[in-house]
Structure formats: structure tokens, C-alpha cells
Amino acid sequence: MKIIIPMAGIGKRMRPHTLTVPKPLIPIAGKPIVQRLVEDISEVCTEKIDEIAYVTGDFGKEAEDALKGIAESLGAKPKIYYQHEALGTAHAIYCAEKSLTGKVIVAFADTLFRASFKLDEQCDAIIWAHRVENPSSFGVLKVNPENSITDFIEKPEHFVSNLAIIGIYYFKDGGILKNELKYLLDNHIVVNGEFQLTDALQNMKNKKMKMIPGEVEEWLDCGNKDNTVYANQRILEKLAGMQAGRQSEKLISDSAVLVNSIIIPPCFVGENVKIENSIIGPHVSVGYNTVVKNSLIKNSIVMRNSLLENLNISNSMIGNYVDFKGGISEVNIGDYAAITK
């Protein structure tokens, strides 16, 4: 089994953080979004993940090394491909054409999910979906009484289904998908100037391939600051509630130093964090080497190597190497900022 992760987007909605860090490497409860994604996928696979292929922009060696390390942590071979132009979802996946063989899962890198099912590898394709209240904002699946997909509708004006496509797909034969993507590119079949994966899926359905929905219990879209902070909250709750398995993730590091401070769970506190005269939590993640003094922080993500003093914040994201002193507010601060109030 291979996983292909298109992630070359520049992440405009997650600025200022994506000015210095690719969005899929932003941490959620102490691990990058993309790492949590591939770990979630591995849990619903019935066979070993042999390869994880990333389709990236020019992220640099440090980011690529991090991505390779994530693949290797799951015992998978890492591969890096590049998408130099933003030409749509179908084009992004086709950039990894050499990996489009055998069983393949395609997963866009700003999606996390919770599901209890296992892959039905007897069908030709599975399209993960989640029931939503506002289907007009999404691409949706239409299914028949036998639970087979009959249609794909992009942002329907009138109700046809509330099964929103979340951006994770299984294909029994990646070679078939590759051929359909190539057909779109060769014949310049575009929608709004971009090559769309849903056009390839529609062609596969028209050829009588068996395609079914894989419905998830919860969908976490890490597309902007508020959604990412909420995803952090839900992942922390999940980890705290586990009794075995991935509860081996230690939420409070043994090397963290707490001085006259209270941690209200669930929280993640990384290696070599120092917290003095503060109340942290619930739903806070603090990255390694960060120092927090005289502060009240809840429902927030604080990244690594930062210094925070005299704060009262919630629903916030604070980047790496930030020096932030004094403030009562909701904030969204990128890397290397220095703020004193």
C-alpha cells in the first residue's frame, strides 16, 4: 500500500505561520498535521504502508528531511515529488505518477479524521466522506441504496446529498487513476483553469468501477487558525481518552519543569518546556524549549523555542522563536516575532 500526499499549496489561510513552515508541518498536539494524518490512515489499513510519497513545493531540505522521517517512522519508504505550478488537484496527484501503481491512498494534507471502519479492498475505490449541515459549500457524493457512488457534485445549489468529500481516497489500482489523470492533462480538460480530480473520478464511475463512500465519524479541517486550534483540542481529547495503543504518546514530557504552576488537562507539554507561576489548559499544546511565565493560557497552540510572559490568551496560535510579553487577547503570531505590551 502507498500513500500519496499532495501538499504543495502555500497555505494562504494559515498565514503568518505558513510564511516560514509548510502547513502540513504545523504541529497538532505535538506532532505535525501530516504525521497525524498518515498515522490515522495506517490505523484503517489492513496491510503495511510500503511507501509515502509527498507532492511538495520548494520547501527546502529541512522540511523534506522532516517528511522523510515521518514516513520512516511508519516503516515506509519516503519519496518527494514537486508541483511547480498550482494547476489543480488532478495535476498535483499526477506529479507523483511513478508512485501511482498498485493499491494507493491519496490524502490531502490539511485533513484529519476519526473513523472505526477498515478498508474494503474488494471495491475499486473508496471516497472518504462526512455528513455536513451545509453541503452547498463542498463537493458531495450521491449514493444509491446499495451504498455505491452514483455521482459527484461540486458545491450543489440544491440539496442532493450531505456527504461531503473530505479529501482522502483509496484506489485498488493506482495505474487506472494515473491513466485517467493523464487523459485530463493530455486533453486539457479543466474547470476554472484547473485539472480536477473529480473529473477523473467521474470517468472511472462511468466505466462501471465499483466506488463506495467511506464515512468518517469526525472530520477536522486544518485550513485556518480557528479550525487548527479546534483540531488541536479534539486530538488532545482523543489522546487523553485512550487507554492503550497510541496513548503511548506522552502528553506531558518528563523533562518539562513546572514551578508553582497548574496544568489543566488535556494538554501537551513538550521536551524541556519550563512553566512558572502559570495556569495552562485545558486544550493547550506547548512545543519544546518554550518558556511560559506568569501567564494564563487555554485552548491554544504554542510552538517551540518561544518565550511568553504576563499573558492571558485563548483560541490562539503562537509560532516558533516568538518573544511575547504582556497581553489579554486572542492572537495569531507567526515565527520570530517580538511583541511587548
BAFIGU-468155 format. One record per residue (C-alpha): residue number from 1; residue in three letters; x, y, z. Coordinates in Angstrom, 2 decimals. Example, Ala and Ser with C-alpha at 12.3 -4.5 7.8 and 13.67 -1.06 7.14 Angstrom:
2
+-----+------+---------+---------+---------+
| pos | code |    east |   north |      up |
+-----+------+---------+---------+---------+
|   1 |  ALA |   12.30 |   -4.50 |    7.80 |
|   2 |  SER |   13.67 |   -1.06 |    7.14 |
+-----+------+---------+---------+---------+
***
This chain:
341
+-----+------+---------+---------+---------+
| pos | code |    east |   north |      up |
+-----+------+---------+---------+---------+
|   1 |  MET |    0.00 |    0.00 |    0.00 |
|   2 |  LYS |    1.20 |    3.50 |   -0.91 |
|   3 |  ILE |    0.07 |    6.87 |    0.43 |
|   4 |  ILE |    0.33 |    9.93 |   -1.82 |
|   5 |  ILE |    0.01 |   13.30 |   -0.10 |
|   6 |  PRO |   -0.39 |   16.40 |   -2.30 |
|   7 |  MET |    0.80 |   19.31 |   -0.18 |
|   8 |  ALA |    2.36 |   21.90 |   -2.48 |
|   9 |  GLY |   -0.12 |   24.67 |   -1.64 |
|  10 |  ILE |    1.23 |   27.82 |    0.00 |
|  11 |  GLY |   -1.41 |   27.84 |    2.75 |
|  12 |  LYS |   -2.63 |   31.43 |    2.48 |
|  13 |  ARG |   -5.40 |   30.91 |    5.04 |
|  14 |  MET |   -2.84 |   29.78 |    7.62 |
|  15 |  ARG |   -0.58 |   32.83 |    7.37 |
|  16 |  PRO |    1.53 |   34.06 |    9.09 |
|  17 |  HIS |    2.61 |   30.53 |   10.11 |
|  18 |  THR |    2.94 |   29.25 |    6.54 |
|  19 |  LEU |    5.34 |   32.05 |    5.65 |
|  20 |  THR |    8.05 |   30.01 |    7.39 |
|  21 |  VAL |    6.60 |   26.50 |    7.88 |
|  22 |  PRO |    4.68 |   24.38 |    5.32 |
|  23 |  LYS |    1.12 |   23.98 |    6.59 |
|  24 |  PRO |    1.29 |   20.16 |    6.89 |
|  25 |  LEU |    4.24 |   20.51 |    9.29 |
|  26 |  ILE |    2.38 |   22.76 |   11.74 |
|  27 |  PRO |    2.06 |   20.80 |   15.00 |
|  28 |  ILE |   -1.18 |   19.45 |   16.41 |
|  29 |  ALA |   -0.81 |   18.12 |   19.97 |
|  30 |  GLY |    2.94 |   17.92 |   19.48 |
|  31 |  LYS |    3.05 |   16.23 |   16.06 |
|  32 |  PRO |    2.87 |   17.71 |   12.54 |
|  33 |  ILE |   -0.57 |   17.61 |   10.89 |
|  34 |  VAL |    0.75 |   15.35 |    8.13 |
|  35 |  GLN |    2.18 |   12.88 |   10.65 |
|  36 |  ARG |   -1.15 |   12.59 |   12.43 |
|  37 |  LEU |   -2.82 |   12.12 |    9.04 |
|  38 |  VAL |   -0.66 |    9.19 |    7.94 |
|  39 |  GLU |   -0.93 |    7.60 |   11.39 |
|  40 |  ASP |   -4.73 |    7.82 |   11.16 |
|  41 |  ILE |   -4.67 |    6.24 |    7.70 |
|  42 |  SER |   -2.39 |    3.43 |    8.84 |
|  43 |  GLU |   -4.96 |    2.54 |   11.51 |
|  44 |  VAL |   -7.68 |    1.83 |    8.93 |
|  45 |  CYS |   -5.41 |   -0.04 |    6.51 |
|  46 |  THR |   -5.35 |   -3.83 |    6.62 |
|  47 |  GLU |   -1.83 |   -4.05 |    5.24 |
|  48 |  LYS |    1.51 |   -2.39 |    5.70 |
|  49 |  ILE |    2.23 |    1.05 |    4.26 |
|  50 |  ASP |    5.23 |    0.48 |    1.98 |
|  51 |  GLU |    5.72 |    3.99 |    0.62 |
|  52 |  ILE |    4.66 |    7.54 |    1.43 |
|  53 |  ALA |    5.05 |    9.98 |   -1.46 |
|  54 |  TYR |    4.78 |   13.72 |   -0.85 |
|  55 |  VAL |    3.98 |   16.21 |   -3.62 |
|  56 |  THR |    5.52 |   19.45 |   -2.39 |
|  57 |  GLY |    6.57 |   22.90 |   -3.44 |
|  58 |  ASP |   10.08 |   24.17 |   -2.85 |
|  59 |  PHE |   10.03 |   23.63 |    0.91 |
|  60 |  GLY |   13.78 |   23.17 |    1.42 |
|  61 |  LYS |   15.92 |   20.41 |    2.86 |
|  62 |  GLU |   14.84 |   20.76 |    6.49 |
|  63 |  ALA |   11.16 |   20.30 |    5.63 |
|  64 |  GLU |   11.90 |   17.43 |    3.26 |
|  65 |  ASP |   14.00 |   15.69 |    5.90 |
|  66 |  ALA |   11.11 |   16.02 |    8.35 |
|  67 |  LEU |    8.72 |   14.48 |    5.83 |
|  68 |  LYS |   11.10 |   11.62 |    5.13 |
|  69 |  GLY |   11.44 |   11.00 |    8.87 |
|  70 |  ILE |    7.65 |   10.75 |    9.23 |
|  71 |  ALA |    7.49 |    8.07 |    6.52 |
|  72 |  GLU |   10.38 |    6.16 |    8.03 |
|  73 |  SER |    8.75 |    6.23 |   11.48 |
|  74 |  LEU |    5.98 |    4.09 |    9.99 |
|  75 |  GLY |    8.43 |    1.76 |    8.28 |
|  76 |  ALA |    7.62 |    3.23 |    4.85 |
|  77 |  LYS |    9.92 |    4.38 |    2.06 |
|  78 |  PRO |    9.72 |    8.15 |    1.55 |
|  79 |  LYS |    9.56 |    9.82 |   -1.87 |
|  80 |  ILE |    9.45 |   13.51 |   -2.70 |
|  81 |  TYR |    7.84 |   14.86 |   -5.87 |
|  82 |  TYR |    7.36 |   18.51 |   -6.86 |
|  83 |  GLN |    4.43 |   20.52 |   -8.19 |
|  84 |  HIS |    5.87 |   23.75 |   -9.57 |
|  85 |  GLU |    2.54 |   25.28 |  -10.66 |
|  86 |  ALA |   -0.82 |   25.25 |   -8.88 |
|  87 |  LEU |   -2.80 |   23.53 |  -11.66 |
|  88 |  GLY |   -5.40 |   21.70 |   -9.61 |
|  89 |  THR |   -5.89 |   18.51 |   -7.63 |
|  90 |  ALA |   -5.61 |   16.13 |  -10.59 |
|  91 |  HIS |   -2.34 |   17.71 |  -11.70 |
|  92 |  ALA |   -0.96 |   17.56 |   -8.15 |
|  93 |  ILE |   -1.59 |   13.83 |   -7.87 |
|  94 |  TYR |   -0.20 |   13.16 |  -11.35 |
|  95 |  CYS |    3.08 |   14.77 |  -10.30 |
|  96 |  ALA |    3.58 |   11.52 |   -8.33 |
|  97 |  GLU |    2.86 |    9.35 |  -11.38 |
|  98 |  LYS |    5.78 |    7.00 |  -10.67 |
|  99 |  SER |    4.11 |    6.05 |   -7.39 |
| 100 |  LEU |    0.68 |    5.51 |   -8.95 |
| 101 |  THR |    0.90 |    1.72 |   -9.04 |
| 102 |  GLY |   -0.88 |   -0.95 |   -7.02 |
| 103 |  LYS |   -3.04 |   -0.04 |   -4.04 |
| 104 |  VAL |   -2.91 |    3.69 |   -3.35 |
| 105 |  ILE |   -4.42 |    6.09 |   -0.83 |
| 106 |  VAL |   -4.45 |    9.77 |   -1.82 |
| 107 |  ALA |   -4.79 |   12.14 |    1.12 |
| 108 |  PHE |   -4.70 |   15.94 |    1.01 |
| 109 |  ALA |   -2.59 |   17.18 |    3.88 |
| 110 |  ASP |   -4.89 |   19.54 |    5.78 |
| 111 |  THR |   -7.43 |   16.88 |    6.77 |
| 112 |  LEU |   -7.61 |   14.83 |    9.96 |
| 113 |  PHE |  -10.34 |   12.34 |   10.73 |
| 114 |  ARG |  -11.66 |    9.78 |   13.19 |
| 115 |  ALA |  -13.07 |    6.52 |   11.86 |
| 116 |  SER |  -13.66 |    3.00 |   13.12 |
| 117 |  PHE |  -14.03 |    1.13 |    9.81 |
| 118 |  LYS |  -11.41 |   -0.87 |    7.89 |
| 119 |  LEU |  -10.71 |   -0.60 |    4.17 |
| 120 |  ASP |  -12.90 |   -2.73 |    1.90 |
| 121 |  GLU |  -10.22 |   -3.69 |   -0.59 |
| 122 |  GLN |  -12.68 |   -5.63 |   -2.76 |
| 123 |  CYS |  -14.05 |   -2.42 |   -4.28 |
| 124 |  ASP |  -12.24 |   -0.33 |   -6.90 |
| 125 |  ALA |  -12.26 |    2.91 |   -4.92 |
| 126 |  ILE |  -13.34 |    4.39 |   -1.61 |
| 127 |  ILE |  -14.04 |    8.10 |   -1.25 |
| 128 |  TRP |  -13.97 |    9.26 |    2.37 |
| 129 |  ALA |  -16.91 |   11.49 |    3.27 |
| 130 |  HIS |  -18.54 |   13.16 |    6.24 |
| 131 |  ARG |  -22.14 |   14.31 |    6.74 |
| 132 |  VAL |  -22.33 |   18.10 |    6.92 |
| 133 |  GLU |  -25.05 |   20.65 |    7.53 |
| 134 |  ASN |  -24.05 |   22.95 |    4.63 |
| 135 |  PRO |  -23.35 |   20.70 |    1.62 |
| 136 |  SER |  -23.53 |   23.65 |   -0.80 |
| 137 |  SER |  -20.02 |   24.60 |    0.36 |
| 138 |  PHE |  -18.45 |   21.24 |   -0.59 |
| 139 |  GLY |  -18.08 |   18.64 |   -3.25 |
| 140 |  VAL |  -20.53 |   15.89 |   -2.32 |
| 141 |  LEU |  -21.21 |   12.23 |   -3.11 |
| 142 |  LYS |  -24.52 |   10.83 |   -4.23 |
| 143 |  VAL |  -25.10 |    7.14 |   -3.41 |
| 144 |  ASN |  -27.72 |    4.53 |   -4.28 |
| 145 |  PRO |  -29.49 |    2.16 |   -1.86 |
| 146 |  GLU |  -26.66 |   -0.36 |   -2.35 |
| 147 |  ASN |  -24.21 |    2.25 |   -0.99 |
| 148 |  SER |  -22.42 |    2.65 |   -4.32 |
| 149 |  ILE |  -21.44 |    6.12 |   -5.50 |
| 150 |  THR |  -23.58 |    7.29 |   -8.41 |
| 151 |  ASP |  -22.46 |   10.87 |   -8.83 |
| 152 |  PHE |  -20.05 |   13.62 |   -7.77 |
| 153 |  ILE |  -21.48 |   17.12 |   -7.44 |
| 154 |  GLU |  -19.32 |   20.16 |   -6.77 |
| 155 |  LYS |  -20.97 |   22.70 |   -4.42 |
| 156 |  PRO |  -24.59 |   21.82 |   -5.30 |
| 157 |  GLU |  -27.02 |   24.75 |   -5.38 |
| 158 |  HIS |  -29.89 |   22.46 |   -4.40 |
| 159 |  PHE |  -29.77 |   19.58 |   -1.93 |
| 160 |  VAL |  -28.71 |   16.26 |   -3.46 |
| 161 |  SER |  -26.59 |   14.83 |   -0.62 |
| 162 |  ASN |  -24.97 |   15.85 |    2.64 |
| 163 |  LEU |  -21.96 |   13.52 |    2.20 |
| 164 |  ALA |  -19.07 |   15.97 |    1.77 |
| 165 |  ILE |  -15.84 |   14.71 |    0.19 |
| 166 |  ILE |  -13.09 |   15.28 |    2.77 |
| 167 |  GLY |  -10.04 |   14.76 |    0.55 |
| 168 |  ILE |   -8.98 |   11.15 |    1.26 |
| 169 |  TYR |   -9.32 |    8.43 |   -1.39 |
| 170 |  TYR |   -8.44 |    4.73 |   -1.79 |
| 171 |  PHE |   -7.77 |    3.17 |   -5.20 |
| 172 |  LYS |   -7.34 |   -0.55 |   -5.69 |
| 173 |  ASP |   -5.25 |    0.09 |   -8.83 |
| 174 |  GLY |   -3.28 |    3.31 |   -8.91 |
| 175 |  GLY |   -2.43 |    2.69 |  -12.55 |
| 176 |  ILE |   -6.07 |    3.19 |  -13.56 |
| 177 |  LEU |   -6.15 |    6.50 |  -11.70 |
| 178 |  LYS |   -2.90 |    7.53 |  -13.39 |
| 179 |  ASN |   -4.38 |    6.88 |  -16.84 |
| 180 |  GLU |   -7.49 |    8.90 |  -16.06 |
| 181 |  LEU |   -5.41 |   11.82 |  -14.76 |
| 182 |  LYS |   -3.20 |   11.68 |  -17.85 |
| 183 |  TYR |   -6.32 |   11.78 |  -20.03 |
| 184 |  LEU |   -7.40 |   15.04 |  -18.37 |
| 185 |  LEU |   -3.97 |   16.61 |  -18.79 |
| 186 |  ASP |   -3.47 |   15.43 |  -22.38 |
| 187 |  ASN |   -6.88 |   16.74 |  -23.44 |
| 188 |  HIS |   -6.71 |   19.90 |  -21.32 |
| 189 |  ILE |   -9.97 |   19.17 |  -19.51 |
| 190 |  VAL |  -10.13 |   21.91 |  -16.90 |
| 191 |  VAL |  -12.66 |   23.57 |  -14.61 |
| 192 |  ASN |  -11.93 |   27.19 |  -13.69 |
| 193 |  GLY |   -8.47 |   26.79 |  -15.17 |
| 194 |  GLU |   -7.52 |   23.73 |  -13.10 |
| 195 |  PHE |   -7.41 |   19.96 |  -13.59 |
| 196 |  GLN |   -9.89 |   18.44 |  -11.13 |
| 197 |  LEU |   -9.69 |   15.02 |   -9.50 |
| 198 |  THR |  -13.49 |   14.77 |   -9.51 |
| 199 |  ASP |  -13.44 |   14.67 |  -13.33 |
| 200 |  ALA |  -11.17 |   11.62 |  -13.21 |
| 201 |  LEU |  -13.43 |   10.01 |  -10.60 |
| 202 |  GLN |  -16.48 |   10.65 |  -12.77 |
| 203 |  ASN |  -14.79 |    8.97 |  -15.72 |
| 204 |  MET |  -13.91 |    5.95 |  -13.55 |
| 205 |  LYS |  -17.52 |    5.68 |  -12.35 |
| 206 |  ASN |  -18.79 |    5.89 |  -15.93 |
| 207 |  LYS |  -16.61 |    2.87 |  -16.72 |
| 208 |  LYS |  -18.59 |    0.87 |  -14.14 |
| 209 |  MET |  -15.88 |    0.79 |  -11.49 |
| 210 |  LYS |  -17.26 |    0.00 |   -8.04 |
| 211 |  MET |  -16.85 |    3.09 |   -5.88 |
| 212 |  ILE |  -18.21 |    3.37 |   -2.34 |
| 213 |  PRO |  -18.16 |    6.03 |    0.38 |
| 214 |  GLY |  -16.01 |    5.60 |    3.47 |
| 215 |  GLU |  -17.92 |    7.58 |    6.06 |
| 216 |  VAL |  -15.91 |    9.03 |    8.95 |
| 217 |  GLU |  -17.16 |    9.84 |   12.43 |
| 218 |  GLU |  -15.36 |   13.16 |   12.66 |
| 219 |  TRP |  -13.64 |   15.41 |   10.14 |
| 220 |  LEU |  -11.14 |   18.05 |   11.22 |
| 221 |  ASP |  -10.19 |   20.53 |    8.51 |
| 222 |  CYS |   -6.96 |   22.32 |    9.46 |
| 223 |  GLY |   -7.44 |   25.03 |    6.84 |
| 224 |  ASN |   -7.25 |   28.12 |    9.05 |
| 225 |  LYS |   -6.24 |   29.22 |   12.54 |
| 226 |  ASP |   -9.57 |   28.62 |   14.27 |
| 227 |  ASN |  -10.05 |   25.19 |   12.71 |
| 228 |  THR |   -6.49 |   24.19 |   13.59 |
| 229 |  VAL |   -6.90 |   25.24 |   17.22 |
| 230 |  TYR |  -10.13 |   23.24 |   17.33 |
| 231 |  ALA |   -8.37 |   20.23 |   15.78 |
| 232 |  ASN |   -5.72 |   20.52 |   18.49 |
| 233 |  GLN |   -8.50 |   20.42 |   21.11 |
| 234 |  ARG |  -10.13 |   17.33 |   19.63 |
| 235 |  ILE |   -6.86 |   15.43 |   19.19 |
| 236 |  LEU |   -5.86 |   16.18 |   22.78 |
| 237 |  GLU |   -9.23 |   14.88 |   23.97 |
| 238 |  LYS |   -8.80 |   11.75 |   21.87 |
| 239 |  LEU |   -5.32 |   11.05 |   23.18 |
| 240 |  ALA |   -6.32 |   11.68 |   26.78 |
| 241 |  GLY |   -9.26 |    9.30 |   26.41 |
| 242 |  MET |   -7.25 |    6.40 |   25.01 |
| 243 |  GLN |   -6.35 |    3.56 |   27.33 |
| 244 |  ALA |   -3.87 |    1.78 |   25.05 |
| 245 |  GLY |   -2.23 |    1.91 |   21.62 |
| 246 |  ARG |   -1.32 |    5.47 |   20.70 |
| 247 |  GLN |   -1.82 |    6.57 |   24.29 |
| 248 |  SER |    1.90 |    5.68 |   24.34 |
| 249 |  GLU |    2.24 |    9.30 |   23.15 |
| 250 |  LYS |    3.29 |   11.02 |   26.34 |
| 251 |  LEU |    1.33 |   14.23 |   26.72 |
| 252 |  ILE |    3.47 |   15.80 |   29.45 |
| 253 |  SER |    7.20 |   15.34 |   28.88 |
| 254 |  ASP |    9.35 |   14.07 |   31.75 |
| 255 |  SER |   11.81 |   16.89 |   31.05 |
| 256 |  ALA |    9.20 |   19.63 |   31.44 |
| 257 |  VAL |    9.72 |   21.79 |   34.53 |
| 258 |  LEU |    6.68 |   23.17 |   36.37 |
| 259 |  VAL |    7.24 |   25.82 |   39.04 |
| 260 |  ASN |    4.22 |   26.95 |   41.05 |
| 261 |  SER |    2.04 |   26.14 |   38.03 |
| 262 |  ILE |   -1.07 |   24.13 |   37.15 |
| 263 |  ILE |   -1.74 |   22.07 |   34.03 |
| 264 |  ILE |   -5.47 |   21.57 |   33.37 |
| 265 |  PRO |   -5.78 |   18.52 |   31.10 |
| 266 |  PRO |   -5.85 |   17.64 |   28.36 |
| 267 |  CYS |   -2.65 |   19.41 |   27.34 |
| 268 |  PHE |    0.56 |   18.60 |   25.51 |
| 269 |  VAL |    3.81 |   19.89 |   27.01 |
| 270 |  GLY |    6.97 |   19.12 |   25.04 |
| 271 |  GLU |   10.58 |   18.42 |   25.91 |
| 272 |  ASN |   12.46 |   20.98 |   28.02 |
| 273 |  VAL |    9.48 |   23.28 |   28.47 |
| 274 |  LYS |    9.58 |   25.49 |   31.57 |
| 275 |  ILE |    6.36 |   26.85 |   33.06 |
| 276 |  GLU |    6.47 |   29.26 |   36.01 |
| 277 |  ASN |    3.62 |   30.82 |   38.00 |
| 278 |  SER |    1.13 |   29.95 |   35.28 |
| 279 |  ILE |   -2.08 |   28.08 |   34.55 |
| 280 |  ILE |   -2.04 |   26.15 |   31.28 |
| 281 |  GLY |   -5.10 |   24.46 |   29.83 |
| 282 |  PRO |   -7.34 |   22.94 |   29.02 |
| 283 |  HIS |   -6.59 |   22.17 |   25.36 |
| 284 |  VAL |   -3.14 |   23.74 |   25.10 |
| 285 |  SER |   -0.09 |   22.40 |   23.26 |
| 286 |  VAL |    3.33 |   23.83 |   24.14 |
| 287 |  GLY |    6.27 |   22.96 |   21.89 |
| 288 |  TYR |    9.73 |   22.02 |   23.07 |
| 289 |  ASN |   12.17 |   24.53 |   24.63 |
| 290 |  THR |    9.42 |   27.07 |   25.24 |
| 291 |  VAL |    9.27 |   29.10 |   28.46 |
| 292 |  VAL |    5.99 |   30.40 |   29.92 |
| 293 |  LYS |    5.93 |   32.77 |   32.90 |
| 294 |  ASN |    3.13 |   34.46 |   34.84 |
| 295 |  SER |    0.51 |   33.54 |   32.26 |
| 296 |  LEU |   -2.95 |   32.07 |   31.79 |
| 297 |  ILE |   -3.25 |   30.16 |   28.51 |
| 298 |  LYS |   -6.13 |   27.97 |   27.33 |
| 299 |  ASN |   -7.31 |   26.41 |   24.06 |
| 300 |  SER |   -4.18 |   27.41 |   22.14 |
| 301 |  ILE |   -1.16 |   26.13 |   20.23 |
| 302 |  VAL |    2.25 |   27.44 |   21.27 |
| 303 |  MET |    5.14 |   26.21 |   19.17 |
| 304 |  ARG |    8.79 |   25.65 |   20.05 |
| 305 |  ASN |   11.60 |   27.88 |   21.37 |
| 306 |  SER |    9.34 |   30.75 |   22.41 |
| 307 |  LEU |    9.24 |   32.97 |   25.50 |
| 308 |  LEU |    5.82 |   34.01 |   26.81 |
| 309 |  GLU |    5.32 |   36.26 |   29.82 |
| 310 |  ASN |    2.40 |   38.01 |   31.52 |
| 311 |  LEU |   -0.24 |   36.76 |   29.09 |
| 312 |  ASN |   -3.92 |   35.90 |   29.32 |
| 313 |  ILE |   -4.83 |   34.33 |   25.98 |
| 314 |  SER |   -7.16 |   31.75 |   24.46 |
| 315 |  ASN |   -8.07 |   30.43 |   20.99 |
| 316 |  SER |   -4.62 |   31.46 |   19.83 |
| 317 |  MET |   -1.65 |   30.24 |   17.79 |
| 318 |  ILE |    1.88 |   31.38 |   18.57 |
| 319 |  GLY |    4.76 |   30.35 |   16.30 |
| 320 |  ASN |    8.38 |   29.33 |   16.81 |
| 321 |  TYR |   11.00 |   31.66 |   18.32 |
| 322 |  VAL |    8.40 |   34.19 |   19.49 |
| 323 |  ASP |    9.08 |   36.67 |   22.32 |
| 324 |  PHE |    5.65 |   37.79 |   23.54 |
| 325 |  LYS |    5.27 |   39.78 |   26.77 |
| 326 |  GLY |    2.02 |   41.19 |   28.12 |
| 327 |  GLY |   -1.44 |   40.93 |   26.65 |
| 328 |  ILE |   -5.04 |   39.84 |   27.17 |
| 329 |  SER |   -6.42 |   38.76 |   23.84 |
| 330 |  GLU |   -6.85 |   36.18 |   21.11 |
| 331 |  VAL |   -3.73 |   36.23 |   18.94 |
| 332 |  ASN |   -2.26 |   34.66 |   15.83 |
| 333 |  ILE |    1.51 |   35.28 |   15.80 |
| 334 |  GLY |    4.00 |   33.86 |   13.30 |
| 335 |  ASP |    7.62 |   32.79 |   13.78 |
| 336 |  TYR |   10.38 |   35.13 |   15.01 |
| 337 |  ALA |    8.00 |   37.85 |   16.21 |
| 338 |  ALA |    8.81 |   40.05 |   19.22 |
| 339 |  ILE |    5.86 |   41.77 |   20.93 |
| 340 |  THR |    5.93 |   43.71 |   24.17 |
| 341 |  LYS |    2.85 |   45.45 |   25.54 |
+-----+------+---------+---------+---------+
***
